[in-house]
Amino acid sequence: MCRAGATNRDMQERFQHSADTISKIFLRLLDMTISPWFYNKYVHLPPDDLVPPKIQADPKFYPFFKDCRGAIDGTHIDIFVPDDALTTRYRNRK
């Protein structure tokens, strides 16, 4: 749902379950991802004092991004945009 922008109805059709079941499972998955055991194991923030060399070396970036903590992990995620009318919503997103 998150990656492709699918709706609850799309998931009902895909997994052949009711809207209530899809909502319950989706909320359980969201709760799991913010639970301490999952967060501590899979989310690793960069150190506070680390500024990437590319930002330090470029005067165009450094004044604006010197205090930036960085992306979650720098991963670019492929997405599928289902409709041409929605492409502008996804432009320049990770």
N, C-alpha and C positions, 0 to 999 in steps of 0.2 A: 504494500500500500504506500509506504513512504517513498520508495525508490521510483515507482512508476506513476504516482499520483492517482492510484486507483481509488474508487469509492467503496463504501460498504456494500453497495449493490453488486459491484464487480466481484468482490470477494465472496458474496453469497453464491453467485453463479459459478465461480471458479471452484469453490470447495463444497458446494451443495449443502450449505448450512443456513440457518436463519440469521436475520440481522442481529438479533439479541446474542446469539452464540458468537458471531464474528466480533461484535463490540466487546464482549466479555474477554475473549481471547486476546484481542488487540490491547486492551487495557492491562491485562496480565503481563503481556510482553513489555509494554512500556514501564510498568512497575518493576519488572525484573531488571531492565537496563539502568534504572536509577538506584537499584538496591546497593548497599555498601559492598557486598562481596563481589558483584559484577563490576562496579565502578572502580574499586581498588585494584582489581585484577587486569582490566582492559583499558582503562583511561589513564594515560600518563601525560601530565602537563610538563612543559619545559621548565627548567629552572627560572626563577625570577630575574636573575642577573644575566641571562643569556640573550644576546642580540645576535641574530644570524649575520655572518660575515658579508653576505650580499647587501644587507641593509646598512651595515656599518660603513661599507666602502662607497656607497652611492649617496652623494649629497642630496639627490632628488628624493630619496626615500627616508634617510635617517631622521630628519626633523619631525616627520609625521609618524613614523613607525618605531621609534626608538623604545617606547614603553609598551609595545604590543606584545602580548603573550604568544601569539602565533595561532595557527589553525589547530583543529583538534589533533590531527596527526599528519597533516599535509597530504592526505589521500584525496585524489580526485575520483568521484563516483560517477560512473556512466549512468545516464538516465534516458528514458524513452519518452519523448513528448508525443502524446497521442493525437494531437490536432494541430494543424498549421496555425490556427488562430491563437494558440497558447505559446508559441515559440518565443515570443518576446518576454514572457514571464520567466523563462528559464535561461535567458541569455546571460552569459558571464557569471554563472553560478557554478560552484564546485560540484 
